[in-house]
Amino acid sequence: MKRGFSAGVGIEVTLSLGEKTYEFVKPNYYAGVTEEYDPLEDIIPTEEEIKEKITHWHKELRRLVETEIDVDIYDIKQVKLYQEILGKKKGGK
């Protein structure tokens, strides 16, 4: 029977960018990793080693989802701004 662990991090942000198109956009991300060990082939890590690996992966995965959410928020804001500029040019406001 294989043994191992799973570690994951998720993040969700609610953006309220005004009363128009993008009010309450909720970008979210999840990143996870699973490690399995076969007792017949692998050396099974100790409980302390597994806890250290989980801590390591949580930090790495959190950095990943925070980077992705920042990119998504930036993109949403840029799209909204671009649409407002186009709307003003077409509407003459």
N, CA, C and O of each residue as an XYZ file, in Angstrom:
372
protein
N       0.845     -1.182      0.000
C       0.000      0.000      0.000
C       0.888      1.243      0.000
O       1.789      1.363      0.830
N       0.639      2.156     -0.917
C       1.421      3.376     -1.007
C       1.043      4.337      0.110
O      -0.092      4.366      0.584
N       2.034      5.117      0.510
C       1.813      6.143      1.521
C       2.281      7.464      0.943
O       3.063      7.483     -0.008
N       1.819      8.553      1.496
C       2.251      9.851      1.001
C       1.457     10.978      1.613
O       0.878     10.849      2.691
N       1.443     12.095      0.893
C       0.710     13.259      1.374
C       0.280     14.118      0.195
O       0.804     13.998     -0.912
N      -0.680     14.980      0.460
C      -1.109     16.000     -0.490
C      -1.055     17.342      0.223
O      -1.393     17.440      1.403
N      -0.635     18.358     -0.485
C      -0.611     19.712      0.057
C      -1.177     20.635     -1.001
O      -0.914     20.458     -2.191
N      -1.946     21.613     -0.579
C      -2.527     22.533     -1.544
C      -2.857     23.871     -0.925
O      -2.986     24.004      0.292
N      -2.991     24.858     -1.792
C      -3.328     26.206     -1.364
C      -4.318     26.773     -2.369
O      -4.148     26.616     -3.578
N      -5.340     27.424     -1.870
C      -6.302     28.086     -2.732
C      -6.471     29.527     -2.305
O      -6.284     29.865     -1.136
N      -6.823     30.375     -3.255
C      -7.062     31.777     -2.934
C      -8.199     32.280     -3.810
O      -8.273     31.953     -4.994
N      -9.077     33.070     -3.226
C     -10.176     33.691     -3.960
C     -10.265     35.135     -3.524
O     -10.178     35.441     -2.335
N     -10.438     36.022     -4.486
C     -10.533     37.444     -4.201
C     -11.805     37.970     -4.845
O     -12.102     37.642     -5.994
N     -12.550     38.779     -4.120
C     -13.723     39.427     -4.693
C     -13.357     40.855     -5.047
O     -12.935     41.626     -4.185
N     -13.516     41.208     -6.312
C     -13.210     42.555     -6.785
C     -14.500     43.307     -7.054
O     -15.363     42.832     -7.792
N     -14.626     44.458     -6.463
C     -15.744     45.332     -6.767
C     -15.160     46.539     -7.479
O     -14.613     47.441     -6.845
N     -15.279     46.551     -8.798
C     -14.636     47.573     -9.614
C     -15.623     48.617    -10.124
O     -15.411     49.207    -11.184
N     -16.661     48.841     -9.402
C     -17.631     49.843     -9.827
C     -18.964     49.209    -10.119
O     -19.159     48.010     -9.921
N     -19.870     50.021    -10.589
C     -21.234     49.558    -10.808
C     -21.439     48.947    -12.180
O     -22.529     48.464    -12.486
N     -20.413     48.961    -13.004
C     -20.584     48.497    -14.380
C     -20.229     47.025    -14.529
O     -20.486     46.218    -13.636
N     -19.652     46.698    -15.635
C     -19.449     45.333    -16.099
C     -18.804     44.391    -15.094
O     -19.269     43.261    -14.944
N     -17.742     44.814    -14.395
C     -16.934     43.884    -13.628
C     -17.200     43.915    -12.138
O     -16.330     43.546    -11.349
N     -18.363     44.341    -11.742
C     -18.654     44.353    -10.314
C     -18.679     42.915     -9.783
O     -19.315     42.033    -10.359
N     -17.996     42.713     -8.711
C     -17.930     41.434     -8.010
C     -17.369     40.300     -8.872
O     -17.946     39.214     -8.938
N     -16.262     40.561     -9.518
C     -15.517     39.512    -10.203
C     -14.788     38.717     -9.135
O     -14.221     39.296     -8.208
N     -14.796     37.406     -9.254
C     -14.164     36.564     -8.238
C     -13.121     35.648     -8.866
O     -13.391     34.468     -9.091
N     -11.935     36.177     -9.151
C     -10.895     35.274     -9.642
C     -10.416     34.372     -8.509
O     -10.281     34.825     -7.373
N     -10.163     33.114     -8.804
C      -9.640     32.223     -7.772
C      -8.733     31.186     -8.410
O      -8.851     30.855     -9.589
N      -7.837     30.696     -7.595
C      -6.864     29.710     -8.049
C      -6.638     28.676     -6.965
O      -6.782     28.949     -5.773
N      -6.282     27.494     -7.406
C      -5.872     26.426     -6.497
C      -4.649     25.756     -7.100
O      -4.595     25.510     -8.305
N      -3.688     25.470     -6.272
C      -2.511     24.719     -6.719
C      -2.236     23.657     -5.663
O      -2.338     23.922     -4.465
N      -1.890     22.466     -6.109
C      -1.624     21.389     -5.160
C      -0.585     20.424     -5.686
O      -0.254     20.417     -6.872
N      -0.086     19.624     -4.789
C       0.914     18.626     -5.137
C       0.653     17.381     -4.294
O       0.213     17.469     -3.148
N       0.930     16.234     -4.877
C       0.798     14.964     -4.166
C       2.096     14.187     -4.330
O       2.644     14.084     -5.427
N       2.569     13.651     -3.233
C       3.743     12.780     -3.277
C       3.340     11.431     -2.693
O       2.715     11.355     -1.635
N       3.709     10.380     -3.397
C       3.414      9.029     -2.926
C       4.708      8.236     -2.824
O       5.650      8.435     -3.592
N       4.722      7.350     -1.871
C       5.884      6.500     -1.643
C       5.433      5.050     -1.592
O       4.479      4.712     -0.891
N       6.111      4.212     -2.326
C       5.827      2.780     -2.308
C       6.793      2.131     -1.308
O       8.005      2.151     -1.523
N       6.277      1.569     -0.239
C       7.144      0.988      0.789
C       8.071     -0.112      0.260
O       9.109     -0.387      0.862
N       7.704     -0.737     -0.849
C       8.546     -1.794     -1.402
C       9.715     -1.233     -2.218
O      10.719     -1.918     -2.417
N       9.584      0.021     -2.693
C      10.611      0.584     -3.557
C      11.286      1.839     -2.991
O      12.447      2.111     -3.299
N      10.580      2.584     -2.187
C      11.073      3.876     -1.711
C      11.378      3.842     -0.217
O      10.860      3.014      0.533
N      12.232      4.768      0.181
C      12.451      4.987      1.606
C      11.355      5.942      2.065
O      11.223      7.044      1.531
N      10.578      5.525      3.044
C       9.457      6.326      3.517
C       9.993      7.420      4.446
O      10.695      7.121      5.412
N       9.661      8.701      4.156
C      10.108      9.776      5.044
C       9.454      9.666      6.424
O       8.371      9.101      6.577
N      10.135     10.214      7.408
C       9.561     10.252      8.750
C       8.420     11.265      8.782
O       8.261     12.055      7.852
N       7.642     11.242      9.831
C       6.537     12.194      9.974
C       7.065     13.630      9.980
O       6.452     14.521      9.392
N       8.187     13.850     10.637
C       8.795     15.185     10.680
C       9.232     15.633      9.281
O       9.032     16.792      8.918
N       9.820     14.738      8.501
C      10.233     15.072      7.131
C       9.021     15.396      6.255
O       9.072     16.304      5.425
N       7.954     14.661      6.444
C       6.729     14.935      5.671
C       6.168     16.300      6.044
O       5.736     17.047      5.166
N       6.167     16.639      7.333
C       5.683     17.961      7.764
C       6.535     19.070      7.155
O       6.008     20.108      6.755
N       7.841     18.860      7.083
C       8.719     19.853      6.463
C       8.413     19.994      4.972
O       8.405     21.106      4.443
N       8.164     18.882      4.299
C       7.816     18.938      2.878
C       6.486     19.664      2.662
O       6.356     20.462      1.733
N       5.509     19.391      3.514
C       4.200     20.058      3.400
C       4.369     21.557      3.594
O       3.799     22.347      2.841
N       5.149     21.958      4.600
C       5.404     23.383      4.843
C       6.079     24.016      3.632
O       5.701     25.106      3.204
N       7.070     23.338      3.087
C       7.763     23.832      1.889
C       6.777     24.029      0.739
O       6.765     25.080      0.099
N       5.954     23.019      0.482
C       5.019     23.110     -0.641
C       3.962     24.178     -0.420
O       3.564     24.854     -1.368
N       3.498     24.342      0.817
C       2.519     25.401      1.081
C       3.101     26.766      0.728
O       2.426     27.595      0.118
N       4.356     26.997      1.113
C       4.988     28.285      0.796
C       5.123     28.474     -0.715
O       4.803     29.542     -1.236
N       5.591     27.450     -1.414
C       5.774     27.542     -2.864
C       4.439     27.714     -3.583
O       4.322     28.531     -4.496
N       3.439     26.947     -3.171
C       2.138     27.019     -3.830
C       1.446     28.341     -3.545
O       0.768     28.893     -4.411
N       1.617     28.848     -2.332
C       1.015     30.143     -2.010
C       1.630     31.233     -2.893
O       0.915     32.088     -3.416
N       2.945     31.199     -3.056
C       3.614     32.174     -3.910
C       3.055     32.080     -5.340
O       2.827     33.099     -5.991
N       2.841     30.864     -5.812
C       2.306     30.651     -7.152
C       0.904     31.235     -7.309
O       0.650     31.976     -8.259
N      -0.008     30.913     -6.391
C      -1.385     31.404     -6.549
C      -1.462     32.910     -6.340
O      -2.273     33.576     -6.984
N      -0.630     33.466     -5.450
C      -0.645     34.915     -5.275
C      -0.150     35.620     -6.528
O      -0.684     36.665     -6.900
N       0.858     35.066     -7.182
C       1.349     35.643     -8.435
C       0.268     35.598     -9.506
O       0.039     36.584    -10.206
N      -0.391     34.461     -9.630
C      -1.436     34.316    -10.650
C      -2.620     35.231    -10.378
O      -3.178     35.809    -11.311
N      -3.011     35.373     -9.114
C      -4.153     36.230     -8.797
C      -3.799     37.683     -9.060
O      -4.648     38.452     -9.511
N      -2.541     38.079     -8.783
C      -2.115     39.444     -9.074
C      -2.171     39.728    -10.568
O      -2.603     40.805    -10.978
N      -1.740     38.774    -11.385
C      -1.793     38.927    -12.843
C      -3.241     39.053    -13.294
O      -3.562     39.895    -14.133
N      -4.108     38.228    -12.746
C      -5.521     38.251    -13.117
C      -6.166     39.581    -12.732
O      -6.919     40.157    -13.518
N      -5.877     40.065    -11.536
C      -6.446     41.344    -11.100
C      -5.965     42.465    -12.016
O      -6.751     43.323    -12.418
N      -4.682     42.458    -12.344
C      -4.124     43.472    -13.245
C      -4.834     43.410    -14.603
O      -5.209     44.445    -15.153
N      -5.018     42.212    -15.138
C      -5.685     42.048    -16.432
C      -7.122     42.551    -16.380
O      -7.573     43.224    -17.307
N      -7.837     42.240    -15.326
C      -9.233     42.676    -15.195
C      -9.295     44.196    -15.164
O     -10.134     44.798    -15.834
N      -8.417     44.815    -14.395
C      -8.415     46.277    -14.320
C      -8.073     46.889    -15.675
O      -8.673     47.890    -16.066
N      -7.118     46.301    -16.398
C      -6.737     46.836    -17.703
C      -7.894     46.719    -18.693
O      -8.144     47.649    -19.460
N      -8.596     45.598    -18.687
C      -9.743     45.407    -19.586
C     -10.824     46.431    -19.273
O     -11.391     47.035    -20.184
N     -11.113     46.631    -17.994
C     -12.140     47.590    -17.611
C     -11.757     48.993    -18.066
O     -12.582     49.709    -18.632
N     -10.516     49.387    -17.823
C     -10.055     50.713    -18.230
C     -10.142     50.870    -19.748
O     -10.597     51.900    -20.244
N      -9.707     49.852    -20.476
C      -9.735     49.885    -21.935
C     -11.182     50.037    -22.433
O     -11.444     50.815    -23.349
N     -12.110     49.299    -21.832
C     -13.506     49.385    -22.241
C     -14.079     50.768    -21.952
O     -14.862     51.302    -22.738
N     -13.681     51.346    -20.813
C     -14.178     52.684    -20.489
C     -13.658     53.710    -21.488
O     -14.394     54.609    -21.894
N     -12.389     53.582    -21.890
C     -11.818     54.506    -22.877
C     -12.545     54.360    -24.208
O     -12.891     55.363    -24.832
N     -12.783     53.122    -24.653
C     -13.496     52.914    -25.916
C     -14.906     53.467    -25.824
O     -15.390     54.086    -26.772
N     -15.577     53.254    -24.690
C     -16.928     53.758    -24.507
C     -16.982     55.271    -24.585
O     -17.914     55.835    -25.158
N     -15.987     55.928    -24.012
C     -15.955     57.393    -24.051
C     -15.696     57.898    -25.461
O     -16.251     58.919    -25.866
N     -14.855     57.191    -26.215
C     -14.572     57.611    -27.599
C     -15.820     57.439    -28.462
O     -16.141     58.305    -29.276
N     -16.514     56.331    -28.284
C     -17.720     56.077    -29.114
C     -18.867     56.984    -28.700
O     -19.597     57.504    -29.545
N     -19.022     57.171    -27.387
C     -20.134     57.979    -26.895
C     -19.835     59.457    -26.885
O     -20.753     60.258    -26.704
N     -18.601     59.853    -27.070
C     -18.228     61.250    -27.098
C     -18.220     61.889    -25.726
O     -18.259     63.115    -25.619
N     -18.170     61.089    -24.675
C     -18.186     61.655    -23.316
C     -16.790     61.916    -22.843
O     -16.597     62.391    -21.724
